[in-house]
Amino acid sequence: MDRIQRVNDAIKWIFFEGLAKNQTDLAQKLGYTKSSFSQIVNGRVNISDNFIENLTKFALSLSKHWLLTGEGSMLLTSHTSPAIQELTGDTPTQELYNFEATNITKDTVPEIMYNNHGNKFTFYPDGRIYIEVLKIPSSAHASYITCYQDDAQLIQEFDTVQFRVDKFGLGHYKAFDVVGDSMNGGNIEDTPDGAEVLGREVGRHLWEGGFRNTTYGFIVITKDATFLKDITNYDEKKGVITLSSRNKIYEPFEYPINSVYQIFHVIKRIF
């Protein structure tokens, strides 16, 4: 593992720990412009000892020696957590990453777990559960589709938001904002302009056979735009899905399935 990889693994850890929200936030906290920080972490310029010094002064748990040489462990501790082992490739993928505070009872602090897609769940002693996910603004559609398969880049580019949920989930979750009233027909299950929605990805292998009716609809990520719609038909012979609105002002329209990148089933809303 070279120095660039080690630095990027350390940055992933910083994001996981909540010390910085994204690449822009971390750059600001370290005293770099977004452009210069991006050049450093993407290997366009050499990573200097001074940069590593700044990084370890900001995140005191990081090992300067490991970042410089690759020797030892990422963290200045005798125990490396499962999530850090996963980030550095030291152990096989695990379905759950369970972080437990030491010297503090579970009765007084929340417990944090990550699913195998990196979504963070926080369990509070009073029974509340929150999921933390990346939020994709509608205005960022173009940038999202260029990196939606690159988890490290997504973490650097996008902020996070929390939703209260009922249980731990093994799926792939993301949040999106809603622009427009096409899915607001006036019913209690409709979604107004300005809402934030939480979606669980519907794997491509599950698209065959069509889509069932849902309470809140689907987020459909396409080549052209991000839509919040009901999927009311899937013509597999023609290779098109029908996207329908709940506001009757808007007519249904067909869209080619081959130009769809991702589909998320909306399961929660905030407005």
PyRosetta script that sets phi, psi and omega in degrees:
from pyrosetta import init, pose_from_sequence

init()
pose = pose_from_sequence("MDRIQRVNDAIKWIFFEGLAKNQTDLAQKLGYTKSSFSQIVNGRVNISDNFIENLTKFALSLSKHWLLTGEGSMLLTSHTSPAIQELTGDTPTQELYNFEATNITKDTVPEIMYNNHGNKFTFYPDGRIYIEVLKIPSSAHASYITCYQDDAQLIQEFDTVQFRVDKFGLGHYKAFDVVGDSMNGGNIEDTPDGAEVLGREVGRHLWEGGFRNTTYGFIVITKDATFLKDITNYDEKKGVITLSSRNKIYEPFEYPINSVYQIFHVIKRIF")
pose.set_psi(1, 125.7)
pose.set_omega(1, -178.2)
pose.set_phi(2, -87.2)
pose.set_psi(2, 178.7)
pose.set_omega(2, -173.7)
pose.set_phi(3, -63.6)
pose.set_psi(3, -39.1)
pose.set_omega(3, 179.5)
pose.set_phi(4, -60.7)
pose.set_psi(4, -45.0)
pose.set_omega(4, 179.7)
pose.set_phi(5, -62.9)
pose.set_psi(5, -41.4)
pose.set_omega(5, -179.6)
pose.set_phi(6, -64.2)
pose.set_psi(6, -43.0)
pose.set_omega(6, 179.3)
pose.set_phi(7, -62.7)
pose.set_psi(7, -41.9)
pose.set_omega(7, -179.6)
pose.set_phi(8, -68.5)
pose.set_psi(8, -34.1)
pose.set_omega(8, 173.9)
pose.set_phi(9, -64.8)
pose.set_psi(9, -39.8)
pose.set_omega(9, 178.0)
pose.set_phi(10, -64.3)
pose.set_psi(10, -38.8)
pose.set_omega(10, 179.0)
pose.set_phi(11, -66.7)
pose.set_psi(11, -39.1)
pose.set_omega(11, 175.2)
pose.set_phi(12, -58.5)
pose.set_psi(12, -43.2)
pose.set_omega(12, 179.1)
pose.set_phi(13, -61.9)
pose.set_psi(13, -41.6)
pose.set_omega(13, 178.3)
pose.set_phi(14, -59.0)
pose.set_psi(14, -43.0)
pose.set_omega(14, 178.7)
pose.set_phi(15, -66.9)
pose.set_psi(15, -43.2)
pose.set_omega(15, 179.4)
pose.set_phi(16, -60.4)
pose.set_psi(16, -37.8)
pose.set_omega(16, -178.2)
pose.set_phi(17, -79.1)
pose.set_psi(17, -8.7)
pose.set_omega(17, 178.7)
pose.set_phi(18, 79.8)
pose.set_psi(18, 16.1)
pose.set_omega(18, 178.5)
pose.set_phi(19, -73.4)
pose.set_psi(19, -24.3)
pose.set_omega(19, 174.9)
pose.set_phi(20, -148.5)
pose.set_psi(20, 149.1)
pose.set_omega(20, -175.7)
pose.set_phi(21, -79.2)
pose.set_psi(21, -39.9)
pose.set_omega(21, -174.9)
pose.set_phi(22, -162.0)
pose.set_psi(22, -174.5)
pose.set_omega(22, -176.4)
pose.set_phi(23, -62.4)
pose.set_psi(23, -40.9)
pose.set_omega(23, -179.9)
pose.set_phi(24, -63.5)
pose.set_psi(24, -43.4)
pose.set_omega(24, 179.8)
pose.set_phi(25, -63.8)
pose.set_psi(25, -43.8)
pose.set_omega(25, -179.6)
pose.set_phi(26, -66.8)
pose.set_psi(26, -41.2)
pose.set_omega(26, 178.1)
pose.set_phi(27, -57.6)
pose.set_psi(27, -44.8)
pose.set_omega(27, -179.8)
pose.set_phi(28, -63.3)
pose.set_psi(28, -41.9)
pose.set_omega(28, -178.7)
pose.set_phi(29, -68.6)
pose.set_psi(29, -27.7)
pose.set_omega(29, 179.0)
pose.set_phi(30, -90.8)
pose.set_psi(30, -7.5)
pose.set_omega(30, 177.8)
pose.set_phi(31, 88.9)
pose.set_psi(31, 24.4)
pose.set_omega(31, 178.6)
pose.set_phi(32, -112.9)
pose.set_psi(32, 155.6)
pose.set_omega(32, 169.9)
pose.set_phi(33, -75.4)
pose.set_psi(33, 159.1)
pose.set_omega(33, 178.9)
pose.set_phi(34, -59.8)
pose.set_psi(34, -39.7)
pose.set_omega(34, -178.2)
pose.set_phi(35, -65.8)
pose.set_psi(35, -48.3)
pose.set_omega(35, -177.9)
pose.set_phi(36, -67.5)
pose.set_psi(36, -37.4)
pose.set_omega(36, 178.1)
pose.set_phi(37, -63.8)
pose.set_psi(37, -42.9)
pose.set_omega(37, 179.2)
pose.set_phi(38, -61.9)
pose.set_psi(38, -40.4)
pose.set_omega(38, 178.5)
pose.set_phi(39, -63.2)
pose.set_psi(39, -37.8)
pose.set_omega(39, -179.8)
pose.set_phi(40, -67.0)
pose.set_psi(40, -52.9)
pose.set_omega(40, -172.7)
pose.set_phi(41, -74.7)
pose.set_psi(41, -17.5)
pose.set_omega(41, 176.8)
pose.set_phi(42, -95.4)
pose.set_psi(42, 4.8)
pose.set_omega(42, 173.7)
pose.set_phi(43, 79.6)
pose.set_psi(43, 13.9)
pose.set_omega(43, 179.5)
pose.set_phi(44, -76.1)
pose.set_psi(44, -23.9)
pose.set_omega(44, 172.2)
pose.set_phi(45, -130.5)
pose.set_psi(45, 158.2)
pose.set_omega(45, -179.3)
pose.set_phi(46, -65.5)
pose.set_psi(46, 142.7)
pose.set_omega(46, 175.8)
pose.set_phi(47, -83.0)
pose.set_psi(47, 113.3)
pose.set_omega(47, -174.9)
pose.set_phi(48, -82.0)
pose.set_psi(48, 160.0)
pose.set_omega(48, 174.1)
pose.set_phi(49, -61.4)
pose.set_psi(49, -32.6)
pose.set_omega(49, 179.8)
pose.set_phi(50, -64.8)
pose.set_psi(50, -38.9)
pose.set_omega(50, 177.3)
pose.set_phi(51, -62.4)
pose.set_psi(51, -44.8)
pose.set_omega(51, 179.5)
pose.set_phi(52, -64.5)
pose.set_psi(52, -37.7)
pose.set_omega(52, 175.9)
pose.set_phi(53, -59.0)
pose.set_psi(53, -45.4)
pose.set_omega(53, 178.9)
pose.set_phi(54, -63.2)
pose.set_psi(54, -39.9)
pose.set_omega(54, -178.5)
pose.set_phi(55, -64.8)
pose.set_psi(55, -43.0)
pose.set_omega(55, -177.7)
pose.set_phi(56, -75.9)
pose.set_psi(56, -25.4)
pose.set_omega(56, 173.6)
pose.set_phi(57, -71.5)
pose.set_psi(57, -32.7)
pose.set_omega(57, 178.4)
pose.set_phi(58, -74.4)
pose.set_psi(58, -45.7)
pose.set_omega(58, -179.7)
pose.set_phi(59, -112.7)
pose.set_psi(59, 94.3)
pose.set_omega(59, -169.4)
pose.set_phi(60, -67.2)
pose.set_psi(60, -17.7)
pose.set_omega(60, -179.8)
pose.set_phi(61, -79.0)
pose.set_psi(61, -14.7)
pose.set_omega(61, -178.7)
pose.set_phi(62, -76.2)
pose.set_psi(62, 141.0)
pose.set_omega(62, 178.7)
pose.set_phi(63, -86.7)
pose.set_psi(63, 116.3)
pose.set_omega(63, 176.7)
pose.set_phi(64, -63.0)
pose.set_psi(64, -40.1)
pose.set_omega(64, -179.1)
pose.set_phi(65, -61.8)
pose.set_psi(65, -42.5)
pose.set_omega(65, 179.3)
pose.set_phi(66, -64.9)
pose.set_psi(66, -43.5)
pose.set_omega(66, -179.9)
pose.set_phi(67, -62.2)
pose.set_psi(67, -37.1)
pose.set_omega(67, -178.0)
pose.set_phi(68, -78.2)
pose.set_psi(68, -38.9)
pose.set_omega(68, -169.7)
pose.set_phi(69, -117.8)
pose.set_psi(69, -21.8)
pose.set_omega(69, -174.3)
pose.set_phi(70, 85.2)
pose.set_psi(70, 1.7)
pose.set_omega(70, -178.4)
pose.set_phi(71, -91.3)
pose.set_psi(71, 140.4)
pose.set_omega(71, 179.6)
pose.set_phi(72, 85.5)
pose.set_psi(72, -149.6)
pose.set_omega(72, -176.6)
pose.set_phi(73, -113.8)
pose.set_psi(73, 159.2)
pose.set_omega(73, 179.6)
pose.set_phi(74, -62.4)
pose.set_psi(74, -38.0)
pose.set_omega(74, -174.5)
pose.set_phi(75, -105.9)
pose.set_psi(75, 149.2)
pose.set_omega(75, 178.2)
pose.set_phi(76, -81.4)
pose.set_psi(76, 68.1)
pose.set_omega(76, -178.9)
pose.set_phi(77, -154.9)
pose.set_psi(77, 157.7)
pose.set_omega(77, 180.0)
pose.set_phi(78, -81.3)
pose.set_psi(78, -10.6)
pose.set_omega(78, -178.4)
pose.set_phi(79, -124.9)
pose.set_psi(79, 122.4)
pose.set_omega(79, 178.0)
pose.set_phi(80, -97.6)
pose.set_psi(80, 125.8)
pose.set_omega(80, -176.4)
pose.set_phi(81, -67.6)
pose.set_psi(81, 156.8)
pose.set_omega(81, 178.5)
pose.set_phi(82, -55.8)
pose.set_psi(82, -37.0)
pose.set_omega(82, -178.8)
pose.set_phi(83, -66.2)
pose.set_psi(83, -38.6)
pose.set_omega(83, 179.2)
pose.set_phi(84, -69.5)
pose.set_psi(84, -39.4)
pose.set_omega(84, 175.8)
pose.set_phi(85, -59.2)
pose.set_psi(85, -38.8)
pose.set_omega(85, 178.5)
pose.set_phi(86, -66.4)
pose.set_psi(86, -43.9)
pose.set_omega(86, -179.3)
pose.set_phi(87, -61.0)
pose.set_psi(87, -38.7)
pose.set_omega(87, -176.0)
pose.set_phi(88, -91.5)
pose.set_psi(88, -1.2)
pose.set_omega(88, 176.8)
pose.set_phi(89, 79.7)
pose.set_psi(89, 17.4)
pose.set_omega(89, -176.5)
pose.set_phi(90, -80.8)
pose.set_psi(90, -19.2)
pose.set_omega(90, -179.2)
pose.set_phi(91, -136.8)
pose.set_psi(91, 159.7)
pose.set_omega(91, 175.0)
pose.set_phi(92, -63.3)
pose.set_psi(92, 160.8)
pose.set_omega(92, 177.7)
pose.set_phi(93, -58.9)
pose.set_psi(93, 135.6)
pose.set_omega(93, 175.4)
pose.set_phi(94, -115.2)
pose.set_psi(94, 147.9)
pose.set_omega(94, -176.4)
pose.set_phi(95, -72.4)
pose.set_psi(95, -32.5)
pose.set_omega(95, -179.6)
pose.set_phi(96, -127.7)
pose.set_psi(96, 140.9)
pose.set_omega(96, 171.3)
pose.set_phi(97, -112.7)
pose.set_psi(97, 117.6)
pose.set_omega(97, -173.5)
pose.set_phi(98, -112.1)
pose.set_psi(98, 110.9)
pose.set_omega(98, 179.4)
pose.set_phi(99, -99.5)
pose.set_psi(99, 123.3)
pose.set_omega(99, 179.3)
pose.set_phi(100, -120.3)
pose.set_psi(100, 132.9)
pose.set_omega(100, 176.9)
pose.set_phi(101, -69.1)
pose.set_psi(101, 143.7)
pose.set_omega(101, 177.5)
pose.set_phi(102, -100.1)
pose.set_psi(102, 148.8)
pose.set_omega(102, 178.5)
pose.set_phi(103, 65.2)
pose.set_psi(103, 11.9)
pose.set_omega(103, 176.5)
pose.set_phi(104, -134.7)
pose.set_psi(104, 133.9)
pose.set_omega(104, -175.9)
pose.set_phi(105, -75.1)
pose.set_psi(105, 151.8)
pose.set_omega(105, 178.3)
pose.set_phi(106, -66.7)
pose.set_psi(106, -15.3)
pose.set_omega(106, 179.4)
pose.set_phi(107, -73.3)
pose.set_psi(107, -16.5)
pose.set_omega(107, -173.8)
pose.set_phi(108, -114.7)
pose.set_psi(108, -11.9)
pose.set_omega(108, -178.0)
pose.set_phi(109, -130.8)
pose.set_psi(109, 153.3)
pose.set_omega(109, 176.1)
pose.set_phi(110, -70.6)
pose.set_psi(110, 154.8)
pose.set_omega(110, 175.7)
pose.set_phi(111, -106.0)
pose.set_psi(111, 138.7)
pose.set_omega(111, -176.8)
pose.set_phi(112, -115.5)
pose.set_psi(112, 134.2)
pose.set_omega(112, 176.8)
pose.set_phi(113, -136.1)
pose.set_psi(113, 150.2)
pose.set_omega(113, 175.9)
pose.set_phi(114, -118.2)
pose.set_psi(114, 137.9)
pose.set_omega(114, 172.7)
pose.set_phi(115, -84.4)
pose.set_psi(115, 179.7)
pose.set_omega(115, -173.7)
pose.set_phi(116, -73.2)
pose.set_psi(116, -2.1)
pose.set_omega(116, 173.5)
pose.set_phi(117, -103.6)
pose.set_psi(117, 6.1)
pose.set_omega(117, 177.4)
pose.set_phi(118, 85.2)
pose.set_psi(118, 4.5)
pose.set_omega(118, 176.8)
pose.set_phi(119, -72.8)
pose.set_psi(119, 132.8)
pose.set_omega(119, -175.4)
pose.set_phi(120, -94.5)
pose.set_psi(120, 127.4)
pose.set_omega(120, 176.7)
pose.set_phi(121, -114.7)
pose.set_psi(121, 132.0)
pose.set_omega(121, 178.0)
pose.set_phi(122, -114.6)
pose.set_psi(122, 122.7)
pose.set_omega(122, -178.7)
pose.set_phi(123, -105.5)
pose.set_psi(123, 117.0)
pose.set_omega(123, -179.1)
pose.set_phi(124, -93.7)
pose.set_psi(124, 151.3)
pose.set_omega(124, -177.9)
pose.set_phi(125, -56.9)
pose.set_psi(125, -26.8)
pose.set_omega(125, -179.1)
pose.set_phi(126, -84.5)
pose.set_psi(126, 5.9)
pose.set_omega(126, 176.0)
pose.set_phi(127, 99.9)
pose.set_psi(127, -9.4)
pose.set_omega(127, 178.6)
pose.set_phi(128, -70.5)
pose.set_psi(128, 143.0)
pose.set_omega(128, 177.1)
pose.set_phi(129, -128.7)
pose.set_psi(129, 131.6)
pose.set_omega(129, 177.3)
pose.set_phi(130, -124.5)
pose.set_psi(130, 141.3)
pose.set_omega(130, 172.7)
pose.set_phi(131, -107.9)
pose.set_psi(131, 138.9)
pose.set_omega(131, 176.2)
pose.set_phi(132, -110.6)
pose.set_psi(132, 125.9)
pose.set_omega(132, -175.2)
pose.set_phi(133, -136.0)
pose.set_psi(133, 160.9)
pose.set_omega(133, 172.9)
pose.set_phi(134, -70.1)
pose.set_psi(134, 139.0)
pose.set_omega(134, 177.3)
pose.set_phi(135, -106.7)
pose.set_psi(135, 125.6)
pose.set_omega(135, -178.2)
pose.set_phi(136, -105.0)
pose.set_psi(136, 106.8)
pose.set_omega(136, 177.8)
pose.set_phi(137, -67.8)
pose.set_psi(137, 149.4)
pose.set_omega(137, 178.7)
pose.set_phi(138, -61.6)
pose.set_psi(138, -30.9)
pose.set_omega(138, -179.8)
pose.set_phi(139, -70.3)
pose.set_psi(139, -13.4)
pose.set_omega(139, -177.1)
pose.set_phi(140, -101.4)
pose.set_psi(140, 18.5)
pose.set_omega(140, -177.0)
pose.set_phi(141, -54.2)
pose.set_psi(141, -48.3)
pose.set_omega(141, -175.7)
pose.set_phi(142, -61.9)
pose.set_psi(142, -43.8)
pose.set_omega(142, -179.1)
pose.set_phi(143, -72.1)
pose.set_psi(143, -32.9)
pose.set_omega(143, -179.6)
pose.set_phi(144, -64.7)
pose.set_psi(144, -45.8)
pose.set_omega(144, -174.8)
pose.set_phi(145, -70.7)
pose.set_psi(145, -14.8)
pose.set_omega(145, 176.2)
pose.set_phi(146, -80.7)
pose.set_psi(146, -18.6)
pose.set_omega(146, -175.2)
pose.set_phi(147, -135.6)
pose.set_psi(147, 17.3)
pose.set_omega(147, -171.9)
pose.set_phi(148, -66.3)
pose.set_psi(148, -16.8)
pose.set_omega(148, 177.8)
pose.set_phi(149, -97.1)
pose.set_psi(149, 1.4)
pose.set_omega(149, -177.9)
pose.set_phi(150, -109.6)
pose.set_psi(150, 96.1)
pose.set_omega(150, -174.7)
pose.set_phi(151, -61.1)
pose.set_psi(151, -40.2)
pose.set_omega(151, -178.6)
pose.set_phi(152, -63.0)
pose.set_psi(152, -42.6)
pose.set_omega(152, 179.6)
pose.set_phi(153, -67.5)
pose.set_psi(153, -38.6)
pose.set_omega(153, 178.6)
pose.set_phi(154, -61.5)
pose.set_psi(154, -42.5)
pose.set_omega(154, 179.9)
pose.set_phi(155, -62.0)
pose.set_psi(155, -36.0)
pose.set_omega(155, -179.5)
pose.set_phi(156, -74.0)
pose.set_psi(156, -31.8)
pose.set_omega(156, -170.8)
pose.set_phi(157, -90.9)
pose.set_psi(157, -30.6)
pose.set_omega(157, -168.8)
pose.set_phi(158, -119.5)
pose.set_psi(158, 147.9)
pose.set_omega(158, 177.5)
pose.set_phi(159, -80.3)
pose.set_psi(159, 172.0)
pose.set_omega(159, 179.3)
pose.set_phi(160, -114.6)
pose.set_psi(160, 161.7)
pose.set_omega(160, 177.2)
pose.set_phi(161, -143.9)
pose.set_psi(161, 155.3)
pose.set_omega(161, -179.4)
pose.set_phi(162, -112.2)
pose.set_psi(162, 144.3)
pose.set_omega(162, 172.8)
pose.set_phi(163, -128.3)
pose.set_psi(163, 141.6)
pose.set_omega(163, 172.1)
pose.set_phi(164, -79.5)
pose.set_psi(164, 132.4)
pose.set_omega(164, -177.7)
pose.set_phi(165, -129.3)
pose.set_psi(165, 172.3)
pose.set_omega(165, -175.7)
pose.set_phi(166, -91.5)
pose.set_psi(166, -25.2)
pose.set_omega(166, -175.0)
pose.set_phi(167, -160.2)
pose.set_psi(167, 168.5)
pose.set_omega(167, 175.1)
pose.set_phi(168, -68.8)
pose.set_psi(168, 138.1)
pose.set_omega(168, -178.9)
pose.set_phi(169, -123.9)
pose.set_psi(169, 142.2)
pose.set_omega(169, -179.0)
pose.set_phi(170, -92.8)
pose.set_psi(170, 0.3)
pose.set_omega(170, -175.6)
pose.set_phi(171, -80.8)
pose.set_psi(171, -174.4)
pose.set_omega(171, 177.7)
pose.set_phi(172, -104.2)
pose.set_psi(172, 114.3)
pose.set_omega(172, -172.3)
pose.set_phi(173, -115.5)
pose.set_psi(173, 142.4)
pose.set_omega(173, 171.3)
pose.set_phi(174, -145.6)
pose.set_psi(174, 162.0)
pose.set_omega(174, 177.8)
pose.set_phi(175, -114.0)
pose.set_psi(175, 151.5)
pose.set_omega(175, -178.9)
pose.set_phi(176, -140.5)
pose.set_psi(176, 151.7)
pose.set_omega(176, 172.9)
pose.set_phi(177, -97.5)
pose.set_psi(177, 157.6)
pose.set_omega(177, -175.6)
pose.set_phi(178, -110.6)
pose.set_psi(178, 127.8)
pose.set_omega(178, 177.6)
pose.set_phi(179, -118.2)
pose.set_psi(179, 122.4)
pose.set_omega(179, 179.4)
pose.set_phi(180, 98.4)
pose.set_psi(180, 166.4)
pose.set_omega(180, -176.0)
pose.set_phi(181, -110.9)
pose.set_psi(181, 25.2)
pose.set_omega(181, -177.0)
pose.set_phi(182, -66.2)
pose.set_psi(182, -25.0)
pose.set_omega(182, 179.0)
pose.set_phi(183, -103.2)
pose.set_psi(183, 19.0)
pose.set_omega(183, 178.8)
pose.set_phi(184, -115.1)
pose.set_psi(184, 94.1)
pose.set_omega(184, 177.7)
pose.set_phi(185, -97.3)
pose.set_psi(185, 8.2)
pose.set_omega(185, 177.8)
pose.set_phi(186, 96.6)
pose.set_psi(186, -1.6)
pose.set_omega(186, 179.7)
pose.set_phi(187, -91.1)
pose.set_psi(187, 161.9)
pose.set_omega(187, -174.4)
pose.set_phi(188, -65.2)
pose.set_psi(188, -26.5)
pose.set_omega(188, -179.0)
pose.set_phi(189, -92.6)
pose.set_psi(189, 5.1)
pose.set_omega(189, 178.6)
pose.set_phi(190, -87.0)
pose.set_psi(190, 161.5)
pose.set_omega(190, -171.5)
pose.set_phi(191, -119.1)
pose.set_psi(191, 122.1)
pose.set_omega(191, -176.6)
pose.set_phi(192, -85.1)
pose.set_psi(192, 168.4)
pose.set_omega(192, 173.6)
pose.set_phi(193, -58.1)
pose.set_psi(193, 138.0)
pose.set_omega(193, 177.4)
pose.set_phi(194, 90.9)
pose.set_psi(194, -4.9)
pose.set_omega(194, 179.8)
pose.set_phi(195, -72.4)
pose.set_psi(195, 158.5)
pose.set_omega(195, 168.6)
pose.set_phi(196, -111.2)
pose.set_psi(196, 136.1)
pose.set_omega(196, -178.4)
pose.set_phi(197, -124.4)
pose.set_psi(197, 147.2)
pose.set_omega(197, 175.8)
pose.set_phi(198, -104.8)
pose.set_psi(198, 128.2)
pose.set_omega(198, -178.3)
pose.set_phi(199, -124.0)
pose.set_psi(199, 145.6)
pose.set_omega(199, 173.2)
pose.set_phi(200, -107.7)
pose.set_psi(200, 127.0)
pose.set_omega(200, -173.7)
pose.set_phi(201, -65.5)
pose.set_psi(201, 138.1)
pose.set_omega(201, 171.9)
pose.set_phi(202, -96.2)
pose.set_psi(202, 110.3)
pose.set_omega(202, -177.2)
pose.set_phi(203, -57.1)
pose.set_psi(203, 147.1)
pose.set_omega(203, -177.5)
pose.set_phi(204, -57.8)
pose.set_psi(204, -32.8)
pose.set_omega(204, -179.6)
pose.set_phi(205, -66.8)
pose.set_psi(205, -13.6)
pose.set_omega(205, 179.5)
pose.set_phi(206, -96.3)
pose.set_psi(206, -0.9)
pose.set_omega(206, -178.7)
pose.set_phi(207, -72.9)
pose.set_psi(207, -27.5)
pose.set_omega(207, -178.6)
pose.set_phi(208, -60.3)
pose.set_psi(208, 136.8)
pose.set_omega(208, 178.2)
pose.set_phi(209, 92.5)
pose.set_psi(209, -5.0)
pose.set_omega(209, 175.0)
pose.set_phi(210, 96.9)
pose.set_psi(210, -175.3)
pose.set_omega(210, -173.4)
pose.set_phi(211, -126.0)
pose.set_psi(211, 137.9)
pose.set_omega(211, -178.8)
pose.set_phi(212, -82.6)
pose.set_psi(212, 165.6)
pose.set_omega(212, 174.2)
pose.set_phi(213, -67.8)
pose.set_psi(213, 142.5)
pose.set_omega(213, -179.0)
pose.set_phi(214, -127.0)
pose.set_psi(214, 166.0)
pose.set_omega(214, -179.4)
pose.set_phi(215, -69.9)
pose.set_psi(215, -43.4)
pose.set_omega(215, -172.5)
pose.set_phi(216, -119.1)
pose.set_psi(216, -1.8)
pose.set_omega(216, 178.8)
pose.set_phi(217, 94.4)
pose.set_psi(217, -166.2)
pose.set_omega(217, -176.5)
pose.set_phi(218, -126.8)
pose.set_psi(218, 146.7)
pose.set_omega(218, 163.9)
pose.set_phi(219, -90.6)
pose.set_psi(219, 123.0)
pose.set_omega(219, -177.6)
pose.set_phi(220, -115.4)
pose.set_psi(220, 113.3)
pose.set_omega(220, 179.9)
pose.set_phi(221, -92.7)
pose.set_psi(221, 115.6)
pose.set_omega(221, -176.6)
pose.set_phi(222, -122.0)
pose.set_psi(222, 175.6)
pose.set_omega(222, 177.6)
pose.set_phi(223, -60.7)
pose.set_psi(223, -31.8)
pose.set_omega(223, -171.9)
pose.set_phi(224, -99.0)
pose.set_psi(224, -31.9)
pose.set_omega(224, -173.9)
pose.set_phi(225, -167.6)
pose.set_psi(225, 171.7)
pose.set_omega(225, 172.1)
pose.set_phi(226, -106.6)
pose.set_psi(226, 122.4)
pose.set_omega(226, -176.4)
pose.set_phi(227, -113.6)
pose.set_psi(227, 141.6)
pose.set_omega(227, 162.4)
pose.set_phi(228, -104.1)
pose.set_psi(228, 111.1)
pose.set_omega(228, -174.7)
pose.set_phi(229, -149.2)
pose.set_psi(229, 165.5)
pose.set_omega(229, 162.8)
pose.set_phi(230, -87.2)
pose.set_psi(230, 140.0)
pose.set_omega(230, 173.9)
pose.set_phi(231, -98.6)
pose.set_psi(231, 104.1)
pose.set_omega(231, -170.5)
pose.set_phi(232, -97.4)
pose.set_psi(232, -9.2)
pose.set_omega(232, 176.9)
pose.set_phi(233, -162.2)
pose.set_psi(233, 148.6)
pose.set_omega(233, 173.6)
pose.set_phi(234, -134.2)
pose.set_psi(234, 106.7)
pose.set_omega(234, 177.7)
pose.set_phi(235, -92.1)
pose.set_psi(235, 97.6)
pose.set_omega(235, -175.3)
pose.set_phi(236, -68.3)
pose.set_psi(236, -29.2)
pose.set_omega(236, 178.4)
pose.set_phi(237, -67.7)
pose.set_psi(237, -43.5)
pose.set_omega(237, 178.3)
pose.set_phi(238, -81.4)
pose.set_psi(238, -19.1)
pose.set_omega(238, -179.3)
pose.set_phi(239, 73.3)
pose.set_psi(239, 37.3)
pose.set_omega(239, -179.4)
pose.set_phi(240, -133.2)
pose.set_psi(240, 149.2)
pose.set_omega(240, 170.0)
pose.set_phi(241, -109.8)
pose.set_psi(241, 152.9)
pose.set_omega(241, 175.8)
pose.set_phi(242, -102.0)
pose.set_psi(242, 122.3)
pose.set_omega(242, 179.9)
pose.set_phi(243, -102.6)
pose.set_psi(243, 123.6)
pose.set_omega(243, -174.8)
pose.set_phi(244, -122.4)
pose.set_psi(244, 146.3)
pose.set_omega(244, 178.0)
pose.set_phi(245, -100.6)
pose.set_psi(245, 160.9)
pose.set_omega(245, 176.2)
pose.set_phi(246, -95.0)
pose.set_psi(246, -17.6)
pose.set_omega(246, 171.4)
pose.set_phi(247, -84.7)
pose.set_psi(247, 115.2)
pose.set_omega(247, -170.6)
pose.set_phi(248, -67.7)
pose.set_psi(248, -7.5)
pose.set_omega(248, 175.0)
pose.set_phi(249, -64.4)
pose.set_psi(249, -27.8)
pose.set_omega(249, -174.0)
pose.set_phi(250, -99.4)
pose.set_psi(250, 129.0)
pose.set_omega(250, -179.3)
pose.set_phi(251, -81.9)
pose.set_psi(251, 146.7)
pose.set_omega(251, 172.7)
pose.set_phi(252, -63.1)
pose.set_psi(252, 154.4)
pose.set_omega(252, 176.6)
pose.set_phi(253, -146.6)
pose.set_psi(253, 155.2)
pose.set_omega(253, 179.2)
pose.set_phi(254, -92.3)
pose.set_psi(254, 147.9)
pose.set_omega(254, 178.9)
pose.set_phi(255, -140.3)
pose.set_psi(255, 136.8)
pose.set_omega(255, -177.7)
pose.set_phi(256, -67.4)
pose.set_psi(256, 128.2)
pose.set_omega(256, -177.1)
pose.set_phi(257, -64.4)
pose.set_psi(257, -28.6)
pose.set_omega(257, -179.7)
pose.set_phi(258, -70.0)
pose.set_psi(258, -13.1)
pose.set_omega(258, 177.3)
pose.set_phi(259, -101.7)
pose.set_psi(259, 12.4)
pose.set_omega(259, 176.9)
pose.set_phi(260, -100.5)
pose.set_psi(260, 126.8)
pose.set_omega(260, -179.0)
pose.set_phi(261, -91.8)
pose.set_psi(261, -44.7)
pose.set_omega(261, -177.7)
pose.set_phi(262, -147.2)
pose.set_psi(262, 153.1)
pose.set_omega(262, 173.4)
pose.set_phi(263, -132.3)
pose.set_psi(263, 130.2)
pose.set_omega(263, 178.6)
pose.set_phi(264, -119.0)
pose.set_psi(264, 130.9)
pose.set_omega(264, 174.5)
pose.set_phi(265, -81.3)
pose.set_psi(265, 119.0)
pose.set_omega(265, -178.5)
pose.set_phi(266, -73.7)
pose.set_psi(266, 124.7)
pose.set_omega(266, -176.9)
pose.set_phi(267, -118.9)
pose.set_psi(267, -17.9)
pose.set_omega(267, 179.4)
pose.set_phi(268, -144.7)
pose.set_psi(268, 154.5)
pose.set_omega(268, 177.4)
pose.set_phi(269, -138.6)
pose.set_psi(269, 150.3)
pose.set_omega(269, 172.2)
pose.set_phi(270, -129.2)
pose.set_psi(270, 124.7)
pose.set_omega(270, 174.5)
pose.set_phi(271, -160.1)
pose.dump_pdb("model.pdb")
